[in-house]
Structure formats: C-alpha cells, structure tokens
Amino acid sequence: MTGDRYSRQIRFAPLGEGGQERIRRASVAIVGCGALGSVQAELLARAGVGRLRLIDRDFVELSNLQRQFLFEESDAREGLPKAAAAARRLARVNCEVILEPRVADLAASNALELLEGIDLVLDGSDNFETRYLLNDVAFSGNVALLAWIYGAAVGSYGLKWAIAPGRTACFRCLYPDPPAGAQPTCETSGVLAPVTAAIASLQAADALKILAAGVESVDGRLTTMDVWSGEIRQVDAPGRDPDCLCCARREFVWLDGSRRAPISLCGRNAVQIHERSRPIDLRDLAVRLQRFAPVRSNEFALRVALDRYELTVFPDGRAIVKGTSDTGIARSLYARYVGA
C-alpha cells in the first residue's frame, strides 16, 4: 500500500493506520451505480477499500451525466453498462483496488452469489424491491454482512440509514411493506445532483467508519436533508419490532423469491423482464434484428428501436422495454424478437 496516497486519511486520529489497514482488507458491494452508487464507488476507491464489487443492471444514458459523476459522454455514446464504465474509470483512479463489475439485476436467484464474500453493502438502488432483498440477505445470515447502508434521494430531498443485523432495527421494521400507490421518482419529479452527492457521501462515511472502527460504531440514527430548503435532521430510527416479519419472525419472502414478480415496472415508461435466465448470444441476436432496425451492440448489451419501443437485451436473457408500462406489450415484444 502506498503510504503517501492515504496519508491525510491516516492522520485522522479516529481512523489511523489500523483503521486504514482494515479498510484495505475489506470487501464492499455497491448495488446500483447511478447517482448514489457512482459517488459511493469513487469515494471508497479513493479511500483504499480493498475490493469493490459494482452491481448494476443498466447502461449509461446522456440524462445520467447531470448527477452520475463517474460517467462521460463517451460512455453514453457507446451504451456501456454502468458497472463496466464505472470499473473502467475507477481503475484509472486507484490501481490498488480490486474492481469487480457485475452487469446484473440483483434478484432472489442471484443475490447470495453476487454478495458472497462481501463485508458491507451500500444501497445505490432506485426501488424498494431491491432494498427489501438486501435486508433479507443481511438478516438471514446467509452472507455475513456487517451492515447495509440504505440511501434514497429525489427532488432536493434525501435520507440515509445504516442498518446492522443484531444492532439496529431492520428495514421492514421501518417499512413493513412497500408504499402503496405511485411514488415520486427522478423520472417524474427530477433530482438535484447536490442531494444525491450529499447522501452518497454520508453513506460512504458510514461505510468507512464501520470498516475502520467496527460495527459497534453505528449509531442507528436516520439522517434526512433537503438541499433546497437547507433543512438537515437526524432522528432516532425505530426500535426493533418484536413482530417484524423479517428480523423477528425470520420470514425472508424477498430472498426466497415469493414476493418478486417476473416482470416489473422500471422507471416512468419502461418494463423490465427478468423471468428469463438463459444465456443470449448477442452477436447472433444482432444479426437477426438488423433486418428490422439498426442495432447497437457490444459485449454487455444490445439495443434496438422497434417502432415506438426500445428494446435492450442483456447476455443473461434479461431485457428492458422502453416506451410502455404495459407488461403484456413488453412480454409480446420480447417473445417476438428474442424468443419465448
């Protein structure tokens, strides 16, 4: 380890050389490499975390560049997956960090495999389903996670909470079930880059604190902020619910797959199909689809515009259909152009 690289961090007394060494030995997963995850990843790479596993299902688009700091216009032009683009950039930032990009949708079927050997998870996702799954993984004990750090931001408002099995309440103690009805999203309500950067920075700070000083350093408070009004608050998180389905009754319905639909809404006007688990030869598919429309393809994904829809297919068989929120239309397009 290059001493000069981390000298200013080591001089921070609560961390010191011992804390830096523990950070160097740690393995951290970032789930979602968008607005939150891209900042988390860069902060932890620069801090010298030994291994970063970057998990993301999506690819870089021009609209991401306003707030997703790891990416450049060339990434959007190439249609690179966010995990791959993030790893490419971070490799130039710190060659000492082991980078493990995973172009995948975290799901019940692969969560334990994707999070195997990980000490701590930072939430950079954009949906409750993924967070419930992370919570199940953490509290089931199938993966020995010290903690996972929840974060969310939309508009000018954001919040973060460090959740540690055995020390804090779990996510379902706070949110027993997903919120009913449509929720504001970055697509519908917009988002300011300063709030995503601020929340991600607080998540990264919690991660460094836990890795360097131990999980007992978690204070369990929930932090909220609004960068437009300037209001910042810290409140005590709820105590453990003695009847919580997850941490008390140990019913891990998100991990066993009984709560996940094979098709789900993905953003404002898109549907994700993740019921297929079969390898797809993207080069062969590109040849077949080129007679319908121009195809953009690389080793990570294939994208084609079909009438008013855009179909993106990944090597594992997963697909995102943009231009509709009708799951029936999405399933029909998948069957027609990719195969049943």
N, C-alpha and C positions, 0 to 999 in steps of 0.2 A: 504494500500500500504506500502510495506517495504521500509523505508526511506533509509537504507544503500544500497539497491540494485541499486538505481538510483542516489546516492549522487554525483558521478562525473559528471553526466549529468546535474543535477540541478545546480551545481556550475558554469556551463557555463552561463554567465550572460544573453546573449540574449534569453535563454530558461527559466531558473529559475523555481521556484516552480509552478508558474502559468502556464507556458508552459507545465510542466510535468503533471499537473492535466488535461490540455486539451488533451494531448496525451493519458492519461489513459481513458478518456471518449470517445475516437474516435473509429470508426469502419472503417477498411481498407480492401479492397479486393485485392488480388493478383491473376491476371489472367495469368495462366501458371506458374507451379512450377519447371521449368527446370533451366538452367544455371543462368538466371537473377532472376527468381522468388524465387529460393531457398535461394539466398543470401539476397534478399529483405526481405523475411519472417524471417530469423534468425535475421537480424539487427533490424527489427521492434519489434519482440518478445522480444529481449533483451532490447530494449528501453522502453518497457512497454506499447505499444499500447494496448488498452483495449480489442479489438476484431479483430481477423484476420480471414477473410474468404478466404480459399485456394481453387481456382478453377482450375482444370486441368483434361484433358481427357485421359492422357496417363499413362503408368506404367513404373517402373524403369527397366532399362537395364544396363548391365555391361559397355557399352560405355558411359553412363551418368556420371560415377563416377569420370572421369577426371576433371569435372568442376562443378558438381552439388553437393554442399558441404553438404547438409542435409542428403544425402543418403549413405548407406553402402552396402557391398557385399550381406549381408543377405536380404536386400530389393529386390535386383535384383534376387536372388535365389528364393524368394517367389513370385516374379512377382507382387509386391504390386503396387497399383496405387500411383502416385507421391503425390497426395493430402493427401491420408491416411498415407503414410510413413512420409511425412513432418510434419503432425499434431502429429504423434506418437513421433517423435524426439523433436519437439518444446515443447511438454507437459513436457518433462524432462528438458528443458532449463528454462522455466518460467511458473510455475503453476498458476500465476496470470492472464495470458492472456486467454481469451475465444477463443478457436480454432474451426473453422467450416469448416472441409474438405468437398469439393463438387466434387465428381468424375463425371464430366460432361463436355460436349463440349459447351462452350458459343455460343449461337446461337440466332437468332432473336426471336425464340419461347420461350426462357427461360431467356433472358438477364435481363429483368426488374425484374423477380422473383429472380434471382441469385444476383442481385446488389441492391435489396431493402434494405433500412436502412443503406446503405454504405455512408461514407463521402468522401472517396478518393479511387482511383483505381491506382494501379501500373501495368504497362504493362510488363508481362514476356512472352508474346506470341511469336510465331515464324512466323506470317503470317499477311499480310496486311488486309485480310478479317476481322479478329478479331479486329484490330485497327480501321478500319472504323466503325465497330459496336460499339465499346466503344465510339468513337467520337459522333456517332448519339445519344447514350444514354445520354451522358453528355450534349449535346447542345439541345436535345429535351426538357429537363426539367422534364422528367418522373421520373427521380431519381435525388434528389438534391445533385449532386456531387460538391464538392468544385473544384476539378480538377482531371485530369487523367494524368499520367506521362509516356510518350512514351519512350521506350528504345529498342535498337537493337544492335546486335554485330555479326560479322562473321569474320573469319580470325583473324587479330590482330586489327581490326577497330571497333569502336562502337560510338553510339551517344545517347543523351537523350534530352528530351524537355518536360517541364511542360506546360500543356495546361489547361487553366482555362476559363470556359464559362463566357462571359461578360468582360474578361480582356485581353485575348490573341486571336490571330487568331486560327482557328480550324485546325485539321489535314488535312482536304480537301482543306484548303487554301494553304497548302504546297504541298500536293499530291492530286490534283483534282481527279485522277483516279489511279488505281493500275499500277505499272510499266509494260510495255509491255515486253513480252519475258521471258525467263528463268532468274532467279535471283540467285546469289550465295547464298548458304546455308551452314550450318555447316556440312551437309552430304557431299556436293560436294567440298567445299573449306576449310573445317576444321575450328577449332576455338581454341584460346588460353584461358585458364582459367583466366589469369590476366585481360584480357579485359572485360570478362563478369562480373567478380567480381567488377572491377572498375566502369563500367556503372551502375550496380545494386546498388553500394554504393552511387553514385551520385543521383540516383532515390530515394533511401531511405533518403538521406539527404534533398532533396527537400520535401519529404513527411513530415518529422519531422518539417521542417521549416514552412510549410503550416499549419500543425496541431497546432503547438505551437504559431506561430506569425500571423496566418491569411493568407487568400488567397492573400491579397494585397502584401505579401512579394514575390510573384512570379515575377521574372524579365523577363521572356519570352524569354531569350536567348537560343540558341541551342548550345549544347556542343558536340564537336567531339574529338575523340582521336585515336591515333594509338600507341599501346604499343610497337610495334616492331621498328618503326622509332622514337618514343618518342615525336611525334608532338601532341600538345593539342591546340585546338582552341575554342573560343567562338564567335559566330556570332549572330547578331540580327535576330530573326525569322521574317518572312514576316509579313507585316501588314494584317489586315483583308481584304479579297477580297470582295468588295461590291456586287459581283455577285456570291459569293460562293453558291453552291447548298445546302450546309448544314446550315451554320450559318447565311447566308443572306436570302436565299430563303426558308429555312426550309423544304427541301425535304430530309427525313430521309429514303433513299431507302435501307440502310443496316439493319435498325431496323424493317422496315415493311416487310422485307424478300424478296423483289423483286429482289435483286441483288445476293442472295445466291443460289448456285446450291445444289441439294440434295446429290450429290456425289462430292468429291473434292480430289485432289492430296494431299498426306500427307507425306512429306519427298521426298527422291530421288526415291524410288521404292515401294511406298505404296499408297493405296487408302482408304479414309475414307468414310463410308456410314453413313449418318446421316439423311436420309429421313424417317427412321422408328422411330416412337415414341410410343412404346408399351413395357410393361414390359416383360422381359425374365426370366424364371426360369432357372438359370444357372446350378443347380444340375440336373434337368431333361435333359437339353441340353447335359451336360457332359455324362450322361448315354447313350444318343443316339449316341454321337460322338465317344465313346470309342471303338466301333466296327470298326472304320475306322483308328484310330491312338491314341496314348497316349494323354491324356488331362491333362493340368494343370489348376486347377480351385480354386478360393476362392470366398468370398462373393462379391468381387469387379469386377472380370473379369474372363473370360475363354479363354485359349489359346490352339490352336491345330495346328500341322503341317500337311498339306494335300498336298501330292506330293511336289512340289517346292514352295508352298504357305504357309503362316502362317496366321491363322485367329484368331483375338482377338475379343470377343464379350462382351459387357457391359450390365448390368442389364436393361438399358433403351432402349435396342434394337440397339444401335449404334455399329458399327463394324469397325475394321481396317484390311485390307487385305494387307499383305506384300508379296513382290515377283512379283508385277506387277504394272504398271502405266496405265493399260488398264481398264477403268471404266466398260466396258462391262464384262470382265472376273470377276472383283470384284463383280458385281451385280449377275452374274451367280452363283458364289461360295456361296454368301450369300443365294440366293434362294434355292440352292441345299441342303445346310447343316443346315441353320437356319430356312428358310421358307420365302415365299413371303410376 
